[in-house]
């Protein structure tokens, strides 16, 4: 169990995270970076977040840091104790199941609409992400990039039905599921399985096969859930 305080520095955020995007609000920059590290388990459950060090690292005041922490609290990813400390929450299996239900309902509807009336340009874009994933399959050192392409693939589908903002909202609501998926992705064969699922989803959409599109997406989103008991057993200290 990791109860060490979160030590900020170049190894955690890069040389100057405050310049990731000069046009992004400070609180959003802090939130995005912290959330990514929590979801990827680089900041595991029970990690203590030191607000003053975050403010110094990002060259911001305490206010944007507080705003970022508040958003993470709403996501269920951290918990703050008054006049004390903020720690990363443990992964909640019940929340994972709720979040999976939500994600499945939304994304199955997305592919249903794409199969009915999808823009070929969107499908071409999604296929491009799948092709790039194919070059990384089972290269465990590229799992981070593979995951980014996975997210880009799903975002492209949401963009195809003009619901890209919904994709961002869904991501914010599915942090516990996201952490479970991060624990599952390095598994041998998982990257190949994800790639095959993406290819099957695209094929079904191109064929305008509504039922198959929904079926393929539902199966794709169920992989981690089927392995959840094993994931918990292998990482008991990370779960509540």
Residue frames relative to the residue before (quaternion, step in Angstrom):
aa qw qx qy qz dx dy dz
X 1.0000 0.0000 0.0000 0.0000 0.00 0.00 0.00
X 0.2829 -0.7784 0.5414 0.1447 3.57 -0.79 1.02
X 0.0356 0.8057 -0.5886 0.0558 3.55 -0.44 1.23
X 0.4023 0.7158 -0.4795 0.3096 3.55 1.25 0.28
X 0.5353 -0.6138 0.4526 0.3632 3.57 -1.07 0.62
X 0.5448 -0.6082 0.4684 0.3375 3.52 -1.21 0.58
X 0.1579 -0.8002 0.5755 0.0589 3.57 -0.50 1.20
X 0.2547 -0.7911 0.5386 0.1384 3.56 -0.49 1.15
X 0.3042 0.7422 -0.5615 0.2032 3.54 -1.24 0.44
X 0.7701 -0.3769 0.2377 0.4564 3.55 -1.28 0.01
X 0.6549 0.5236 -0.3259 0.4367 3.58 1.00 -0.74
X 0.6872 0.4861 -0.2784 0.4625 3.55 1.19 -0.49
X 0.8531 0.1259 -0.0138 0.5061 3.54 0.84 -0.93
X 0.5997 -0.5215 0.4061 0.4511 3.61 1.10 -0.16
X 0.7188 -0.4912 0.2867 0.3999 3.53 -1.27 0.30
X 0.8106 -0.0498 0.0562 0.5808 3.59 0.97 -0.77
X 0.1510 -0.8399 0.5155 0.0778 3.57 0.25 1.24
X 0.5788 0.6111 -0.3840 0.3796 3.60 1.11 -0.48
X 0.7172 0.4114 -0.2528 0.5024 3.58 1.26 -0.26
X 0.2511 0.7821 -0.5266 0.2189 3.56 1.21 0.50
X 0.7610 -0.1482 0.1203 0.6200 3.56 0.99 -0.89
X 0.3485 -0.7908 0.4677 0.1857 3.54 -0.27 1.28
X 0.6887 0.4890 -0.2829 0.4545 3.59 1.17 -0.49
X 0.5761 0.5788 -0.3773 0.4367 3.58 1.27 -0.14
X 0.5313 -0.6274 0.4522 0.3458 3.63 -0.87 0.88
X 0.6116 -0.5975 0.3785 0.3544 3.55 -1.04 0.81
X 0.6654 0.5091 -0.3179 0.4439 3.59 0.89 -0.88
X 0.6422 0.5211 -0.3187 0.4632 3.58 1.08 -0.71
X 0.6297 0.5319 -0.3338 0.4573 3.57 1.03 -0.77
X 0.6661 0.4872 -0.3022 0.4771 3.56 0.93 -0.89
X 0.6501 0.5275 -0.3072 0.4525 3.57 0.94 -0.94
X 0.6783 0.5074 -0.2994 0.4391 3.58 0.78 -1.02
X 0.6889 0.4863 -0.2883 0.4537 3.57 0.89 -0.92
X 0.6631 0.4916 -0.3063 0.4742 3.57 0.93 -0.87
X 0.6610 0.5162 -0.3153 0.4440 3.57 0.90 -0.92
X 0.6412 0.5251 -0.3297 0.4521 3.58 0.93 -0.82
X 0.6839 0.4796 -0.2907 0.4666 3.58 0.93 -0.86
X 0.6337 0.5112 -0.3344 0.4747 3.60 1.09 -0.63
X 0.6738 0.5012 -0.2966 0.4548 3.58 0.88 -0.97
X 0.7067 0.4515 -0.2597 0.4788 3.59 1.00 -0.78
X 0.4373 -0.7123 0.4258 0.3465 3.60 1.37 -0.06
X 0.3782 0.6921 -0.5158 0.3345 3.59 1.16 0.45
X 0.6985 0.2132 -0.1933 0.6551 3.54 1.34 -0.34
X 0.1629 -0.8432 0.5060 0.0800 3.60 0.10 1.27
X 0.6995 -0.4322 0.3487 0.4497 3.58 -1.27 0.19
X 0.7909 0.2799 -0.2751 0.4695 3.53 -1.18 0.87
X 0.4454 0.6560 -0.4812 0.3739 3.60 1.24 0.11
X 0.3182 -0.7402 0.5628 0.1845 3.58 -0.94 0.89
X 0.2399 -0.7660 0.5845 0.1188 3.56 -0.90 0.97
X 0.2012 -0.7896 0.5734 0.0845 3.56 -0.69 1.12
X 0.3566 -0.7965 0.4484 0.1932 3.54 -0.20 1.31
X 0.6518 0.5269 -0.3342 0.4309 3.58 0.89 -0.84
X 0.6582 0.4981 -0.3156 0.4680 3.58 1.03 -0.74
X 0.6087 0.5382 -0.3508 0.4655 3.58 1.09 -0.66
X 0.6461 0.5251 -0.3202 0.4520 3.57 0.92 -0.90
X 0.6642 0.4943 -0.3031 0.4718 3.57 0.96 -0.84
X 0.6668 0.5269 -0.3055 0.4295 3.57 0.90 -0.92
X 0.7519 0.3771 -0.2023 0.5015 3.56 0.93 -0.93
X 0.3662 -0.7490 0.4703 0.2893 3.58 1.32 -0.06
X 0.5074 0.6009 -0.4411 0.4322 3.54 0.91 1.01
X 0.5802 -0.5590 0.4509 0.3842 3.54 -1.32 0.16
X 0.6878 -0.4680 0.3489 0.4316 3.56 -1.29 0.03
X 0.5673 0.6453 -0.3798 0.3428 3.60 1.11 -0.63
X 0.7012 0.4372 -0.2988 0.4774 3.68 0.73 -0.89
X 0.6018 0.5444 -0.3619 0.4589 3.58 1.11 -0.60
X 0.6447 0.5134 -0.3174 0.4690 3.59 0.95 -0.87
X 0.6492 0.5182 -0.3186 0.4566 3.59 0.97 -0.86
X 0.6512 0.5111 -0.3132 0.4654 3.57 0.97 -0.84
X 0.6531 0.5099 -0.3105 0.4660 3.58 0.95 -0.86
X 0.6280 0.5380 -0.3322 0.4537 3.58 1.02 -0.80
X 0.6509 0.5039 -0.3143 0.4729 3.59 0.98 -0.80
X 0.6550 0.5049 -0.3091 0.4696 3.58 0.98 -0.80
X 0.6071 0.5376 -0.3460 0.4719 3.57 1.14 -0.62
X 0.6440 0.5107 -0.3198 0.4713 3.58 1.01 -0.82
X 0.6569 0.4996 -0.3001 0.4782 3.58 1.13 -0.66
X 0.4549 -0.6975 0.4400 0.3360 3.57 1.25 -0.28
X 0.5112 0.6813 -0.3931 0.3464 3.58 1.24 0.32
X 0.7734 0.1326 -0.1076 0.6105 3.59 1.22 -0.36
X 0.1586 -0.7466 0.6327 0.1310 3.52 -1.34 0.28
X 0.2003 -0.7920 0.5693 0.0922 3.56 -0.93 0.94
X 0.2335 -0.7443 0.6121 0.1300 3.52 -1.11 0.82
X 0.5298 -0.6689 0.4136 0.3176 3.63 -0.67 1.09
X 0.8562 0.0249 -0.0658 0.5118 3.54 -0.97 0.99
X 0.6516 0.5092 -0.3187 0.4631 3.56 1.14 0.50
X 0.7291 -0.3950 0.3307 0.4506 3.57 -0.25 -1.23
X 0.3089 -0.6963 0.6092 0.2205 3.52 -1.39 0.17
X 0.0231 -0.8072 0.5899 -0.0014 3.58 -0.85 0.94
X 0.5328 -0.5948 0.4963 0.3407 3.54 -1.26 0.50
X 0.4352 -0.7164 0.4848 0.2497 3.58 -0.85 0.99
X 0.5214 -0.5749 0.5147 0.3643 3.51 -1.30 0.30
X 0.5571 -0.6019 0.4558 0.3457 3.56 -1.23 0.49
X 0.2524 -0.7888 0.5530 0.0911 3.54 -0.84 1.10
X 0.3841 -0.7556 0.4844 0.2166 3.60 -0.47 1.20
X 0.6329 0.5255 -0.3417 0.4545 3.61 1.03 -0.70
X 0.6488 0.4979 -0.3189 0.4790 3.57 1.01 -0.75
X 0.5871 0.5677 -0.3707 0.4422 3.57 1.06 -0.68
X 0.6730 0.4968 -0.2983 0.4596 3.58 0.89 -0.92
X 0.6445 0.5095 -0.3175 0.4735 3.60 0.98 -0.81
X 0.6807 0.4917 -0.2883 0.4601 3.56 0.92 -0.94
X 0.6226 0.5308 -0.3392 0.4643 3.57 1.05 -0.70
X 0.6212 0.5364 -0.3361 0.4620 3.59 0.99 -0.80
X 0.6691 0.4986 -0.2930 0.4668 3.58 0.93 -0.93
X 0.6870 0.4883 -0.2969 0.4487 3.57 0.80 -0.98
X 0.6460 0.5245 -0.3253 0.4492 3.59 0.94 -0.83
X 0.6504 0.5255 -0.3200 0.4455 3.57 0.92 -0.91
X 0.7033 0.4713 -0.2695 0.4590 3.58 0.88 -0.96
X 0.7420 0.4335 -0.2572 0.4420 3.60 0.69 -1.03
X 0.5943 0.5363 -0.3779 0.4651 3.59 1.11 -0.46
X 0.6383 0.5056 -0.3259 0.4803 3.58 1.08 -0.66
X 0.5990 0.5687 -0.3502 0.4417 3.58 1.08 -0.73
X 0.7243 0.4189 -0.2641 0.4798 3.59 0.74 -0.97
X 0.5663 0.5755 -0.3910 0.4418 3.59 1.13 -0.51
X 0.6893 0.4700 -0.2802 0.4748 3.57 0.89 -0.93
X 0.6348 0.5259 -0.3337 0.4572 3.59 1.03 -0.72
X 0.6506 0.5126 -0.3179 0.4615 3.59 1.02 -0.77
X 0.6559 0.5031 -0.3055 0.4726 3.57 1.12 -0.65
X 0.8229 -0.0649 0.1112 0.5534 3.55 0.81 -1.01
X 0.1859 0.8259 -0.5112 0.1481 3.57 0.75 1.01
X 0.4620 -0.6620 0.5192 0.2806 3.56 -1.11 0.76
X 0.4733 -0.6961 0.4573 0.2868 3.63 -0.64 1.05
X 0.6099 0.5609 -0.3580 0.4304 3.60 1.08 -0.64
X 0.6370 0.5193 -0.3222 0.4698 3.55 1.06 -0.76
X 0.6452 0.5180 -0.3193 0.4620 3.56 0.97 -0.85
X 0.6307 0.5321 -0.3250 0.4620 3.58 1.02 -0.80
X 0.6465 0.5158 -0.3132 0.4668 3.56 1.00 -0.84
X 0.6563 0.5064 -0.3082 0.4668 3.58 0.92 -0.90
X 0.6386 0.5254 -0.3221 0.4608 3.58 1.01 -0.81
X 0.6021 0.5662 -0.3524 0.4391 3.58 1.11 -0.63
X 0.6514 0.4968 -0.3111 0.4817 3.57 1.00 -0.82
X 0.6322 0.5278 -0.3301 0.4613 3.57 1.02 -0.78
X 0.6393 0.5292 -0.3231 0.4548 3.58 0.98 -0.83
X 0.6586 0.4940 -0.3099 0.4755 3.57 0.97 -0.82
X 0.6147 0.5367 -0.3481 0.4614 3.58 1.05 -0.70
X 0.6176 0.5823 -0.3385 0.4061 3.55 1.04 -0.81
X 0.6545 0.5189 -0.3104 0.4540 3.56 1.13 -0.63
X 0.7237 0.4400 -0.2318 0.4784 3.58 1.25 -0.36
X 0.3915 0.7724 -0.4495 0.2191 3.56 1.27 -0.25
X 0.8737 0.0396 -0.0916 0.4761 3.50 -0.99 1.11
X 0.4874 0.5598 -0.4865 0.4608 3.57 1.19 0.58
X 0.2845 -0.8249 0.4619 0.1591 3.55 0.10 1.32
X 0.6053 0.5630 -0.3591 0.4332 3.59 1.15 -0.50
X 0.7102 0.4189 -0.2450 0.5099 3.58 1.25 -0.38
X 0.3011 0.7933 -0.4932 0.1918 3.58 1.23 0.30
X 0.6155 0.5550 -0.3497 0.4369 3.61 1.06 -0.68
X 0.6764 0.4702 -0.2825 0.4915 3.57 0.92 -0.91
X 0.6090 0.5505 -0.3440 0.4558 3.57 1.04 -0.77
X 0.6581 0.5069 -0.3025 0.4673 3.57 0.97 -0.86
X 0.6294 0.5264 -0.3366 0.4620 3.60 0.99 -0.77
X 0.6637 0.4908 -0.3005 0.4778 3.58 0.99 -0.82
X 0.5862 0.5611 -0.3586 0.4614 3.57 1.14 -0.64
X 0.6751 0.4822 -0.2872 0.4788 3.57 0.91 -0.94
X 0.6416 0.5221 -0.3248 0.4586 3.58 1.02 -0.78
X 0.6099 0.5531 -0.3403 0.4541 3.59 1.07 -0.74
X 0.7013 0.4541 -0.2751 0.4757 3.57 0.81 -0.97
X 0.6139 0.5402 -0.3467 0.4594 3.60 1.05 -0.71
X 0.6290 0.5418 -0.3364 0.4446 3.58 1.01 -0.80
X 0.6374 0.5172 -0.3296 0.4663 3.59 1.03 -0.75
X 0.6453 0.5066 -0.3169 0.4759 3.57 0.98 -0.84
X 0.6360 0.5267 -0.3279 0.4589 3.59 0.98 -0.83
X 0.6264 0.5725 -0.3297 0.4138 3.56 1.09 -0.68
X 0.7401 0.2989 -0.2101 0.5646 3.59 1.22 -0.34
X 0.5152 -0.6860 0.3802 0.3456 3.56 1.29 0.56
X 0.5481 0.5999 -0.3991 0.4248 3.56 0.98 0.87
X 0.1744 0.8244 -0.5233 0.1266 3.59 1.01 0.74
X 0.6237 0.5306 -0.3449 0.4588 3.61 1.06 -0.69
X 0.6098 0.5444 -0.3466 0.4601 3.57 1.10 -0.66
X 0.6005 0.5602 -0.3553 0.4464 3.57 1.07 -0.68
X 0.6643 0.4943 -0.2977 0.4751 3.58 0.94 -0.90
X 0.6416 0.5183 -0.3198 0.4663 3.58 1.00 -0.83
X 0.6479 0.5231 -0.3143 0.4558 3.56 0.96 -0.88
X 0.6378 0.5329 -0.3280 0.4490 3.57 0.96 -0.84
X 0.6685 0.5057 -0.3015 0.4544 3.57 0.97 -0.86
X 0.6857 0.4775 -0.2733 0.4765 3.57 1.18 -0.56
X 0.7473 0.4133 -0.1963 0.4818 3.58 1.23 -0.34
X 0.1815 0.8391 -0.4945 0.1360 3.57 1.01 0.80
X 0.6546 0.4976 -0.3281 0.4650 3.59 1.00 -0.73
X 0.6255 0.5095 -0.3238 0.4943 3.57 1.06 -0.76
X 0.6299 0.5489 -0.3303 0.4391 3.58 0.99 -0.81
X 0.6619 0.4923 -0.3124 0.4712 3.57 0.98 -0.77
X 0.6256 0.5232 -0.3402 0.4681 3.59 1.03 -0.72
X 0.6471 0.5139 -0.3159 0.4662 3.58 1.01 -0.81
X 0.6248 0.5320 -0.3406 0.4589 3.60 1.05 -0.71
X 0.6567 0.4991 -0.3075 0.4744 3.57 1.05 -0.73
X 0.6909 0.4948 -0.2679 0.4539 3.57 1.12 -0.70
X 0.6093 0.6356 -0.3513 0.3182 3.60 0.99 -0.83
X 0.6822 0.4914 -0.3351 0.4252 3.67 0.84 -0.72
X 0.4461 0.7051 -0.4574 0.3075 3.61 1.21 -0.20
X 0.5580 -0.6102 0.4500 0.3374 3.56 -1.04 0.83
X 0.8066 0.2514 -0.2096 0.4923 3.56 -0.81 1.04
X 0.5262 0.6569 -0.4109 0.3503 3.59 1.21 -0.35
X 0.6604 0.5079 -0.3222 0.4495 3.58 0.89 -0.88
X 0.6352 0.5174 -0.3269 0.4710 3.60 1.01 -0.78
X 0.6450 0.5305 -0.3116 0.4533 3.56 1.01 -0.84
X 0.6392 0.5183 -0.3161 0.4721 3.58 0.98 -0.86
X 0.6545 0.5212 -0.3104 0.4512 3.57 0.92 -0.93
X 0.6648 0.5038 -0.3001 0.4627 3.58 0.89 -0.93
X 0.6342 0.5283 -0.3253 0.4613 3.58 1.02 -0.79
X 0.6564 0.5136 -0.3110 0.4568 3.58 0.91 -0.92
X 0.6458 0.5179 -0.3134 0.4653 3.57 0.98 -0.85
X 0.6638 0.5071 -0.3013 0.4598 3.58 0.97 -0.87
X 0.6313 0.5311 -0.3278 0.4604 3.58 1.03 -0.79
X 0.6686 0.4990 -0.2948 0.4659 3.58 0.90 -0.95
X 0.6420 0.5264 -0.3244 0.4534 3.58 0.94 -0.85
X 0.6664 0.5040 -0.2998 0.4603 3.58 0.90 -0.91
X 0.6440 0.5093 -0.3201 0.4727 3.58 1.01 -0.79
X 0.6586 0.5105 -0.3088 0.4586 3.59 0.92 -0.92
X 0.6785 0.4740 -0.2808 0.4859 3.56 1.09 -0.69
X 0.3488 -0.7567 0.4664 0.2970 3.57 1.38 -0.19
X 0.3670 0.7070 -0.4968 0.3445 3.51 1.13 0.80
X 0.2860 -0.8116 0.4880 0.1463 3.55 0.00 1.35
X 0.6894 0.4944 -0.2912 0.4422 3.57 0.76 -1.03
X 0.6843 0.4792 -0.2894 0.4672 3.58 0.91 -0.89
X 0.6046 0.5622 -0.3549 0.4386 3.59 1.04 -0.74
X 0.6759 0.4777 -0.2808 0.4860 3.55 0.92 -0.95
X 0.6434 0.5339 -0.3167 0.4480 3.57 0.96 -0.87
X 0.6792 0.4930 -0.2911 0.4593 3.57 0.92 -0.92
X 0.6574 0.4987 -0.3136 0.4699 3.58 0.98 -0.80
X 0.6468 0.5188 -0.3275 0.4530 3.58 0.93 -0.84
X 0.6536 0.5011 -0.3086 0.4760 3.58 0.98 -0.85
X 0.6316 0.5525 -0.3205 0.4394 3.58 1.02 -0.86
X 0.7264 0.4454 -0.2395 0.4655 3.56 0.91 -0.93
X 0.6503 0.5551 -0.3054 0.4192 3.59 1.24 -0.28
X 0.4506 0.7333 -0.4332 0.2675 3.59 1.23 -0.27
X 0.6974 0.4559 -0.2730 0.4809 3.57 0.80 -1.02
X 0.6330 0.5436 -0.3389 0.4348 3.59 1.00 -0.78
X 0.6411 0.5276 -0.3260 0.4520 3.58 1.00 -0.76
X 0.7344 0.3929 -0.2193 0.5081 3.57 1.13 -0.66
X 0.3581 0.7838 -0.4650 0.2029 3.59 1.26 -0.06
X 0.6486 0.5109 -0.3527 0.4404 3.67 0.79 -0.80
X 0.6698 0.4875 -0.2993 0.4735 3.58 0.99 -0.81
X 0.6243 0.5372 -0.3340 0.4584 3.57 1.03 -0.82
X 0.6506 0.5053 -0.3108 0.4742 3.58 0.96 -0.86
X 0.6646 0.5204 -0.3044 0.4415 3.56 0.90 -0.94
X 0.7019 0.4639 -0.2634 0.4719 3.58 1.05 -0.76
X 0.7835 0.2420 -0.1112 0.5614 3.59 1.23 -0.43
X 0.0535 0.8671 -0.4943 0.0303 3.58 0.97 0.85
X 0.6570 0.5348 -0.3210 0.4233 3.59 1.00 -0.73
X 0.6580 0.5129 -0.3091 0.4566 3.60 1.24 -0.33
X 0.7047 0.4560 -0.2464 0.4844 3.58 1.25 -0.38
X 0.4871 -0.6574 0.4937 0.2948 3.56 -1.17 0.62
